[in-house]
Amino acid sequence: MKLNLTVRPVEAVARDVLVSNLGDSPVVVRVRLADWDLDPNGEMDLLPAGRTAATLQGAVSFEPAEFSIQPGQAGRVHVTLTLPAAGPATRWGVLLSEVRPASPTAPRQGPRTIAQFGTTIYLSRVGEHDIHPEVTGMQVLPYGTDSLRVSLRVRNAGQRHFYVTGDMAISEAGATRISAGKLGTGVVLPEGERLLTWTSPAPRSAGRYTATGSLDTGEPELLVAELPFDWPPSRPAAEREPPH
């Protein structure tokens, strides 16, 4: 679950998170707030609340912090969010709901089942127009024995996060397309970078080709990057800024 909220500074907004028990035994839910961050490859790192510069600690309160849910019923966590006027224009974190059986399981019945559900929260005082996506690097390298991998490095110079997805294609001289595919969807945090990759069968014959990425970042127009390359490569390709 994700909450993308645009708010006025110091003006409180409220949302409810619903946790349902679809099992046949009562459970106990414990709720806590955590920070998280992403590396360029999209690997998430969960951290204690208050550890990042864009933490939601102090901007989010919730109740109850612990409650029980009977089988077939649901519990509601009431969340209040207030973004300070100072500091990062966009903050993010995750509300974690840890679910445990209400009754301890006997050792002969195996270990207790514990589940943890996350509600990702983005809280921003700037609108969706305040994103500044740019492709800062593009690379084509061999991958395995019969494939190639295209990497695009996308930077967010704005103050609000955005999601990026898109299409990739390989064309030969004369703009004849020989392969195409979809990029996955990923978030690019404010002042952050994201590395998007796509794998394609390698061209069957040697020659000059062009890799083209058409990225949808939520803006009215697609962000397009192209990189000519020779196949097979005569030497390892350094990452280069694609021509615009």
Backbone bond lengths (Angstrom), bond angles and torsions (degrees), N, CA, C in turn:
res aa  C-N    CA-C-N  psi(-1)  N-CA   C-N-CA  omega(-1)  CA-C   N-CA-C  phi
1 M - - - 1.456 - - 1.518 108.62 -
2 K 1.336 116.89 140.52 1.459 122.14 179.51 1.521 109.43 -130.61
3 L 1.336 115.12 142.24 1.450 122.34 172.20 1.516 107.76 -119.12
4 N 1.341 117.79 116.10 1.452 123.77 174.68 1.524 107.18 -109.04
5 L 1.330 116.96 103.93 1.458 120.94 -172.00 1.524 110.67 -119.11
6 T 1.336 115.90 128.35 1.456 122.16 171.82 1.527 106.90 -105.45
7 V 1.326 116.78 122.60 1.460 120.90 -171.52 1.523 110.14 -132.12
8 R 1.304 115.27 163.80 1.460 121.39 170.73 1.527 108.44 -86.56
9 P 1.319 117.43 143.38 1.471 119.95 -179.33 1.530 111.50 -55.51
10 V 1.319 115.44 138.42 1.480 127.50 177.27 1.527 113.00 59.82
11 E 1.323 117.97 11.50 1.466 121.10 175.70 1.523 108.44 -100.04
12 A 1.334 116.98 119.02 1.462 121.42 -174.27 1.526 110.80 -75.41
13 V 1.333 114.88 140.54 1.458 121.72 171.19 1.525 107.30 -126.27
14 A 1.319 116.70 156.65 1.461 121.00 -176.79 1.522 110.23 -130.77
15 R 1.314 115.09 144.51 1.456 122.65 175.30 1.534 107.83 -141.57
16 D 1.339 115.51 157.40 1.461 121.09 176.01 1.513 109.97 -115.09
17 V 1.325 115.82 139.15 1.460 122.61 174.71 1.526 106.97 -111.17
18 L 1.326 116.13 124.31 1.458 121.73 -176.59 1.525 109.74 -100.31
19 V 1.328 116.53 128.65 1.461 122.58 176.74 1.530 107.54 -117.29
20 S 1.344 116.62 118.98 1.461 120.82 -176.73 1.519 110.68 -106.01
21 N 1.314 116.30 145.05 1.462 123.05 175.81 1.526 108.10 -105.07
22 L 1.331 116.55 102.67 1.459 121.86 -179.14 1.520 112.07 -93.32
23 G 1.331 116.56 2.65 1.457 120.24 -179.11 1.519 112.66 -88.38
24 D 1.343 114.72 -169.12 1.471 119.52 -177.85 1.519 112.17 -112.14
25 S 1.342 117.93 14.35 1.463 122.23 178.71 1.517 109.27 -135.35
26 P 1.329 117.49 150.01 1.469 119.53 177.99 1.524 111.20 -67.42
27 V 1.339 116.40 150.72 1.453 122.17 -179.91 1.523 109.60 -130.80
28 V 1.338 114.70 161.14 1.457 122.46 174.65 1.525 107.87 -114.86
29 V 1.324 116.50 134.42 1.461 122.29 -179.25 1.525 109.04 -114.96
30 R 1.333 115.58 128.54 1.466 121.43 174.45 1.522 108.28 -117.36
31 V 1.317 117.35 132.03 1.459 122.94 -172.65 1.530 109.24 -114.44
32 R 1.344 115.40 137.96 1.463 120.32 175.82 1.521 109.37 -149.17
33 L 1.311 115.80 159.00 1.456 122.62 177.84 1.525 109.22 -100.53
34 A 1.322 117.19 140.58 1.461 122.10 178.50 1.523 109.53 -136.45
35 D 1.325 115.07 154.96 1.461 121.24 170.83 1.520 108.98 -89.54
36 W 1.318 116.37 162.10 1.459 120.84 171.65 1.522 109.04 -152.04
37 D 1.314 114.73 156.67 1.450 121.43 177.55 1.517 108.29 -144.05
38 L 1.331 116.59 162.76 1.462 122.35 -179.96 1.513 109.60 -122.91
39 D 1.355 115.85 142.68 1.454 118.55 168.25 1.534 107.47 -89.62
40 P 1.342 118.64 171.37 1.470 119.76 -176.97 1.528 114.07 -57.59
41 N 1.338 117.99 -24.55 1.459 120.56 -179.98 1.523 112.83 -83.55
42 G 1.336 117.11 -1.72 1.451 120.41 178.34 1.515 114.42 90.30
43 E 1.348 117.94 9.18 1.458 121.14 178.37 1.527 108.96 -78.19
44 M 1.334 115.76 125.35 1.461 120.71 -177.62 1.521 110.98 -88.76
45 D 1.323 114.92 140.76 1.460 121.85 176.67 1.518 107.73 -120.76
46 L 1.339 117.29 114.07 1.457 121.83 177.31 1.522 109.30 -83.58
47 L 1.342 115.97 135.75 1.459 121.66 -175.87 1.525 109.47 -134.78
48 P 1.322 117.26 156.15 1.468 119.07 173.65 1.525 111.00 -59.52
49 A 1.315 116.77 146.40 1.459 121.06 -179.89 1.525 110.73 -57.84
50 G 1.324 115.74 136.44 1.455 121.03 179.87 1.508 114.49 98.14
51 R 1.340 118.00 1.10 1.458 120.75 -175.00 1.531 113.57 -88.94
52 T 1.331 118.54 -21.51 1.468 120.10 -177.22 1.524 109.95 -108.08
53 A 1.338 114.72 160.46 1.468 119.78 179.53 1.526 111.66 -66.13
54 A 1.327 117.15 -27.38 1.466 121.63 -177.96 1.529 111.44 -101.66
55 T 1.319 117.65 26.71 1.462 121.46 -177.16 1.531 112.07 -60.71
56 L 1.327 115.36 150.11 1.462 121.69 173.64 1.530 111.88 -90.83
57 Q 1.319 116.64 -0.53 1.464 118.61 178.59 1.533 109.51 -60.02
58 G 1.301 116.00 131.08 1.454 121.00 -176.85 1.516 113.16 89.48
59 A 1.325 117.26 -15.92 1.462 121.08 178.83 1.521 111.65 -105.42
60 V 1.339 117.58 -11.96 1.462 122.10 -176.28 1.526 109.58 -128.01
61 S 1.306 116.01 133.19 1.463 122.02 169.64 1.524 108.25 -129.55
62 F 1.334 116.73 154.27 1.455 119.56 -177.95 1.518 109.69 -150.52
63 E 1.318 114.60 156.43 1.472 121.29 175.45 1.530 109.09 -156.24
64 P 1.310 116.63 146.77 1.470 127.42 -6.39 1.528 111.15 -77.64
65 A 1.334 116.78 161.89 1.459 121.77 177.14 1.526 111.29 -86.36
66 E 1.346 117.13 -17.78 1.470 121.11 177.50 1.523 108.67 -150.63
67 F 1.335 116.72 137.91 1.453 120.80 179.56 1.523 108.88 -160.39
68 S 1.327 116.08 165.13 1.462 122.97 178.99 1.524 109.59 -110.16
69 I 1.339 115.30 150.45 1.464 120.96 177.53 1.528 108.11 -131.26
70 Q 1.305 116.28 126.77 1.454 121.59 176.99 1.542 109.67 -79.33
71 P 1.332 117.78 160.07 1.473 120.61 179.42 1.525 111.68 -55.61
72 G 1.322 115.73 135.96 1.456 120.90 178.15 1.515 114.87 77.20
73 Q 1.344 117.76 4.65 1.451 120.46 -179.38 1.531 109.90 -114.93
74 A 1.330 115.61 179.44 1.462 120.87 -177.97 1.515 109.91 -138.11
75 G 1.319 115.15 152.50 1.461 122.12 174.91 1.517 109.99 -118.32
76 R 1.309 115.86 150.60 1.455 120.82 -175.39 1.522 109.90 -120.01
77 V 1.346 115.84 129.95 1.458 121.70 175.17 1.517 107.79 -103.89
78 H 1.318 116.50 120.62 1.459 121.01 -179.78 1.523 108.98 -91.47
79 V 1.340 116.20 120.93 1.466 122.25 -174.60 1.524 108.92 -113.67
80 T 1.328 116.03 130.34 1.465 122.34 175.98 1.522 108.57 -116.12
81 L 1.346 116.22 129.75 1.461 121.64 -174.91 1.526 109.59 -124.99
82 T 1.335 116.01 130.87 1.464 122.37 179.11 1.518 108.04 -137.54
83 L 1.323 117.27 114.95 1.458 121.62 -177.55 1.525 109.79 -90.36
84 P 1.329 118.61 125.03 1.461 120.44 177.95 1.526 111.81 -63.08
85 A 1.323 116.03 156.76 1.457 120.90 178.43 1.517 111.60 -75.36
86 A 1.319 117.45 -23.50 1.461 121.45 -179.94 1.520 110.06 -105.51
87 G 1.318 115.47 163.29 1.461 120.13 178.23 1.513 111.81 91.75
88 P 1.337 116.92 -166.44 1.470 120.58 -176.77 1.522 112.06 -56.05
89 A 1.330 115.80 139.33 1.466 120.25 -179.86 1.519 111.49 -71.13
90 T 1.344 117.35 -24.21 1.459 122.44 176.69 1.520 108.64 -129.35
91 R 1.305 115.64 131.88 1.464 121.74 176.47 1.527 108.36 -122.73
92 W 1.328 115.44 154.60 1.461 118.07 179.55 1.530 110.09 -149.06
93 G 1.319 113.83 157.38 1.460 121.72 178.44 1.510 108.81 -172.05
94 V 1.328 116.05 -167.85 1.462 120.09 -179.76 1.513 108.93 -141.56
95 L 1.324 116.04 135.48 1.454 122.75 174.23 1.525 107.38 -94.29
96 L 1.321 116.85 114.33 1.464 122.30 -175.36 1.518 110.31 -98.91
97 S 1.328 115.72 128.48 1.468 122.04 176.44 1.523 107.87 -112.22
98 E 1.329 116.12 107.64 1.456 121.40 179.86 1.529 109.15 -91.52
99 V 1.322 116.23 125.88 1.466 121.81 -175.24 1.521 109.06 -113.68
100 R 1.338 116.55 124.31 1.465 122.97 179.28 1.531 109.42 -128.87
101 P 1.342 117.05 152.91 1.462 118.97 172.62 1.523 110.60 -59.17
102 A 1.322 117.14 141.65 1.461 120.69 -179.48 1.522 112.04 -70.67
103 S 1.341 117.07 -30.51 1.455 121.80 -179.53 1.519 109.36 -109.60
104 P 1.340 117.63 132.11 1.476 119.73 178.53 1.520 110.76 -58.65
105 T 1.316 116.30 141.44 1.461 122.07 178.75 1.520 109.87 -86.53
106 A 1.329 116.34 134.15 1.464 119.72 177.67 1.521 109.83 -62.67
107 P 1.344 118.33 145.68 1.464 121.05 -178.26 1.523 113.67 -53.80
108 R 1.328 117.45 -35.77 1.460 119.37 -177.98 1.520 112.33 -69.61
109 Q 1.318 117.13 -14.54 1.452 120.13 -179.43 1.532 112.56 -94.36
110 G 1.323 117.08 3.22 1.462 120.10 178.30 1.511 112.22 95.66
111 P 1.340 116.87 179.16 1.464 121.16 -177.44 1.521 112.52 -70.93
112 R 1.332 115.65 158.45 1.452 120.74 176.70 1.531 109.68 -71.18
113 T 1.309 115.05 144.45 1.451 120.82 177.14 1.524 109.45 -89.66
114 I 1.331 117.07 125.25 1.458 122.50 179.81 1.521 107.72 -125.57
115 A 1.313 116.33 128.22 1.464 121.56 177.12 1.520 108.96 -121.60
116 Q 1.332 116.00 150.15 1.460 120.96 178.76 1.529 108.78 -134.01
117 F 1.318 115.94 120.70 1.454 121.85 -178.49 1.528 109.42 -109.04
118 G 1.323 116.27 140.53 1.458 120.20 -177.88 1.515 112.51 -116.14
119 T 1.322 116.30 136.24 1.456 123.09 170.96 1.517 107.24 -110.50
120 T 1.333 116.69 106.85 1.457 121.51 -179.27 1.521 109.40 -76.89
121 I 1.340 115.74 133.14 1.464 121.16 -176.48 1.522 109.32 -123.38
122 Y 1.336 115.96 128.17 1.464 123.18 169.28 1.524 107.00 -115.93
123 L 1.318 117.01 126.73 1.456 122.51 -178.12 1.527 107.53 -125.59
124 S 1.338 116.93 118.79 1.464 119.89 -172.44 1.519 111.11 -137.41
125 R 1.327 115.32 145.64 1.463 120.38 174.57 1.524 111.85 -102.90
126 V 1.333 117.63 5.82 1.467 121.77 175.13 1.524 108.19 -117.11
127 G 1.323 115.76 149.86 1.455 120.50 -175.32 1.513 112.98 -80.73
128 E 1.329 115.30 177.67 1.454 121.20 -177.52 1.525 112.65 -67.80
129 H 1.329 117.66 -14.58 1.463 120.82 177.95 1.527 111.32 -72.46
130 D 1.321 117.06 -20.50 1.460 120.44 -173.89 1.526 111.38 -89.30
131 I 1.318 116.64 53.74 1.464 121.59 171.96 1.528 107.34 -121.93
132 H 1.307 115.70 147.49 1.462 120.23 -177.29 1.525 109.11 -134.94
133 P 1.344 117.35 74.71 1.470 119.98 -178.10 1.520 111.76 -77.18
134 E 1.305 116.29 144.45 1.458 121.72 175.04 1.522 109.07 -151.96
135 V 1.317 116.14 146.57 1.456 121.89 173.75 1.522 107.40 -89.88
136 T 1.324 117.33 118.42 1.459 121.48 -175.84 1.525 112.70 -103.64
137 G 1.324 118.15 -7.68 1.455 119.94 178.16 1.514 111.32 -166.41
138 M 1.328 115.80 151.29 1.457 121.54 179.24 1.517 107.85 -147.80
139 Q 1.332 116.42 140.75 1.455 120.95 -172.64 1.521 109.80 -146.75
140 V 1.334 116.27 141.71 1.465 122.61 174.27 1.524 107.39 -124.70
141 L 1.344 115.98 123.04 1.459 121.03 -178.60 1.521 110.15 -135.41
142 P 1.339 117.58 152.82 1.467 119.65 173.21 1.528 110.34 -60.98
143 Y 1.336 114.61 148.12 1.466 120.53 177.96 1.522 107.77 -138.31
144 G 1.320 115.96 110.72 1.458 119.56 -175.23 1.519 110.22 70.95
145 T 1.317 115.59 -153.55 1.465 120.70 -176.48 1.520 113.81 -96.47
146 D 1.334 117.78 -17.86 1.464 119.27 -174.01 1.524 113.27 -139.58
147 S 1.344 117.49 21.55 1.466 120.46 -176.90 1.521 110.37 -138.44
148 L 1.314 114.75 168.80 1.454 121.39 172.10 1.525 108.41 -131.90
149 R 1.320 114.84 159.19 1.459 120.21 178.59 1.521 109.27 -127.10
150 V 1.337 115.37 128.77 1.460 121.93 176.99 1.526 108.13 -103.17
151 S 1.338 116.37 131.35 1.460 121.95 177.68 1.516 109.37 -119.15
152 L 1.332 116.42 135.35 1.457 122.23 175.04 1.519 108.37 -122.31
153 R 1.312 116.29 131.11 1.462 121.59 177.79 1.526 108.09 -102.35
154 V 1.334 116.36 116.97 1.459 122.48 -175.97 1.522 108.95 -110.82
155 R 1.326 116.03 129.98 1.461 121.65 -179.43 1.530 110.06 -113.08
156 N 1.335 115.21 145.51 1.457 122.63 175.02 1.528 108.11 -112.72
157 A 1.334 116.01 104.76 1.463 120.36 179.15 1.523 112.08 -90.52
158 G 1.326 117.41 4.48 1.460 121.72 -178.15 1.513 112.46 -92.73
159 Q 1.333 115.16 -174.72 1.463 121.99 -177.13 1.528 113.20 -103.24
160 R 1.333 116.24 3.56 1.464 120.45 179.93 1.521 109.09 -130.28
161 H 1.324 116.24 145.74 1.458 121.61 178.00 1.521 110.29 -68.90
162 F 1.319 116.10 159.02 1.459 120.56 171.55 1.524 108.73 -147.30
163 Y 1.335 114.74 159.26 1.455 121.44 175.82 1.518 108.83 -101.08
164 V 1.311 116.29 142.19 1.459 120.62 -179.02 1.522 109.15 -127.54
165 T 1.307 115.97 137.89 1.453 123.36 172.24 1.531 106.32 -148.15
166 G 1.304 117.80 179.89 1.457 117.56 179.61 1.508 113.59 165.14
167 D 1.333 114.31 -166.61 1.457 123.13 -177.28 1.520 109.59 -123.00
168 M 1.331 115.35 148.73 1.460 122.19 175.27 1.519 108.67 -124.14
169 A 1.335 115.97 149.83 1.459 120.13 178.31 1.514 109.54 -150.15
170 I 1.332 115.02 150.23 1.457 123.20 172.50 1.524 107.57 -116.11
171 S 1.343 115.96 127.87 1.464 121.24 -179.30 1.520 109.48 -126.20
172 E 1.313 115.99 150.00 1.458 121.02 174.63 1.522 109.11 -99.68
173 A 1.334 116.44 -179.26 1.453 120.54 179.58 1.527 109.99 -55.69
174 G 1.348 115.85 139.02 1.451 119.68 -176.94 1.512 112.10 89.92
175 A 1.358 116.56 4.60 1.469 123.56 175.68 1.525 113.13 67.64
176 T 1.336 117.45 22.41 1.461 120.07 176.07 1.524 109.15 -78.12
177 R 1.320 116.55 119.60 1.470 120.87 -177.32 1.519 109.75 -77.88
178 I 1.347 116.11 130.14 1.463 119.88 179.91 1.526 112.41 -109.26
179 S 1.338 118.04 -18.37 1.466 120.59 175.37 1.520 108.84 -160.52
180 A 1.325 116.39 154.57 1.455 121.82 -179.45 1.520 108.80 -157.13
181 G 1.324 115.85 157.79 1.456 120.09 179.30 1.515 111.63 -171.50
182 K 1.325 115.27 179.43 1.457 122.43 -176.72 1.529 110.68 -102.66
183 L 1.319 115.13 143.47 1.456 121.44 169.18 1.516 108.65 -88.30
184 G 1.314 116.81 151.01 1.459 120.20 174.07 1.520 110.83 -70.91
185 T 1.326 116.47 168.81 1.460 122.26 178.37 1.522 109.69 -96.04
186 G 1.334 116.00 133.85 1.453 120.30 179.09 1.508 111.13 -144.25
187 V 1.319 116.64 155.51 1.456 121.67 177.59 1.522 108.82 -93.45
188 V 1.333 116.29 142.62 1.463 122.55 173.96 1.522 106.52 -117.64
189 L 1.312 116.02 116.20 1.462 121.30 -175.03 1.527 110.75 -77.77
190 P 1.341 118.13 159.69 1.464 120.43 179.19 1.525 111.95 -55.30
191 E 1.329 115.48 132.80 1.459 123.84 -179.29 1.535 111.35 58.61
192 G 1.323 116.48 25.37 1.455 121.49 179.94 1.514 111.95 -113.61
193 E 1.337 115.36 173.48 1.455 122.52 178.09 1.518 109.47 -127.14
194 R 1.338 115.28 153.85 1.456 121.29 178.02 1.521 108.33 -138.18
195 L 1.315 115.95 134.81 1.456 121.43 178.64 1.521 108.61 -102.30
196 L 1.331 116.31 117.16 1.456 122.51 178.81 1.520 108.96 -105.61
197 T 1.333 116.83 135.95 1.462 120.10 -177.80 1.521 110.45 -128.34
198 W 1.322 114.37 152.27 1.459 122.10 178.51 1.518 108.28 -145.56
199 T 1.331 116.26 134.73 1.459 122.18 -178.54 1.525 110.14 -108.95
200 S 1.332 116.13 136.52 1.467 122.09 -176.07 1.522 109.39 -136.52
201 P 1.338 118.21 151.29 1.469 118.93 168.61 1.522 109.92 -57.92
202 A 1.312 116.83 141.24 1.462 120.92 179.87 1.525 110.42 -70.95
203 P 1.338 117.60 151.57 1.477 119.68 174.21 1.522 111.12 -57.12
204 R 1.319 116.31 145.57 1.472 120.71 -176.93 1.522 112.50 -79.59
205 S 1.317 117.03 -20.90 1.461 119.59 -178.61 1.518 109.91 -128.77
206 A 1.330 116.19 153.84 1.451 121.26 178.70 1.522 110.00 -69.54
207 G 1.331 116.13 146.95 1.455 119.41 178.52 1.507 112.02 164.04
208 R 1.320 114.54 -168.59 1.460 123.61 -179.65 1.515 108.38 -101.87
209 Y 1.337 116.15 129.12 1.462 122.03 -176.87 1.526 109.69 -132.41
210 T 1.331 115.42 170.44 1.464 121.44 178.33 1.523 109.44 -134.49
211 A 1.330 115.87 129.59 1.461 121.99 172.31 1.525 108.25 -96.35
212 T 1.325 116.80 130.24 1.463 122.05 -177.85 1.523 109.66 -126.40
213 G 1.318 115.69 127.13 1.454 121.42 175.09 1.512 110.21 -114.16
214 S 1.335 117.03 129.17 1.468 122.74 176.63 1.525 107.14 -115.74
215 L 1.328 116.52 107.89 1.452 122.09 -170.48 1.521 111.54 -105.34
216 D 1.321 115.29 133.16 1.459 122.38 175.85 1.527 107.69 -101.88
217 T 1.333 116.22 112.12 1.467 121.37 -179.51 1.524 111.99 -110.56
218 G 1.322 116.67 8.50 1.456 120.59 -177.77 1.508 113.57 94.92
219 E 1.338 117.53 -5.94 1.452 120.47 177.22 1.531 110.15 -81.94
220 P 1.335 118.86 164.85 1.471 120.43 -178.26 1.523 113.39 -59.12
221 E 1.334 117.53 -32.80 1.451 120.71 -177.56 1.525 110.14 -115.08
222 L 1.335 115.27 149.09 1.452 120.06 177.07 1.525 110.23 -71.33
223 L 1.324 115.46 151.48 1.458 122.10 174.21 1.525 106.99 -96.55
224 V 1.343 116.57 116.60 1.465 121.56 -173.08 1.526 109.18 -112.13
225 A 1.340 115.69 133.40 1.466 121.86 176.12 1.519 108.54 -131.66
226 E 1.321 116.54 139.98 1.470 121.98 179.74 1.521 109.42 -130.49
227 L 1.332 115.02 146.06 1.461 120.33 177.52 1.526 109.40 -142.50
228 P 1.344 118.97 110.52 1.470 120.90 172.90 1.529 109.83 -70.08
229 F 1.340 116.74 145.22 1.458 120.23 178.31 1.526 109.58 -152.90
230 D 1.307 114.57 155.82 1.467 121.32 176.96 1.526 109.61 -96.96
231 W 1.323 115.01 141.57 1.475 119.80 177.09 1.524 109.13 -133.00
232 P 1.337 116.55 130.41 1.467 126.84 -2.65 1.524 110.95 -72.26
233 P 1.335 117.88 154.97 1.465 119.56 -177.67 1.529 110.61 -68.26
234 S 1.314 115.33 139.68 1.466 120.04 178.85 1.516 111.82 -79.41
235 R 1.361 116.07 -21.58 1.462 121.13 178.55 1.521 107.33 -156.13
236 P 1.336 118.55 162.59 1.469 119.74 178.20 1.520 110.67 -57.88
237 A 1.336 115.32 133.15 1.466 119.73 -176.49 1.516 110.39 -84.29
238 A 1.319 116.32 128.48 1.454 120.59 172.79 1.525 108.96 -79.65
239 E 1.314 114.90 153.63 1.466 117.86 179.03 1.513 108.86 -68.35
240 R 1.325 115.87 132.72 1.441 120.97 -177.39 1.535 110.47 -129.13
241 E 1.335 113.96 152.38 1.450 118.84 173.26 1.519 107.61 -74.58
242 P 1.334 118.05 127.07 1.463 119.90 -177.96 1.507 111.62 -69.01
243 P 1.338 118.80 148.88 1.467 120.89 176.30 1.514 110.49 -66.43
244 H 1.313 117.49 146.92 1.447 122.55 -179.13 1.525 110.24 -108.91
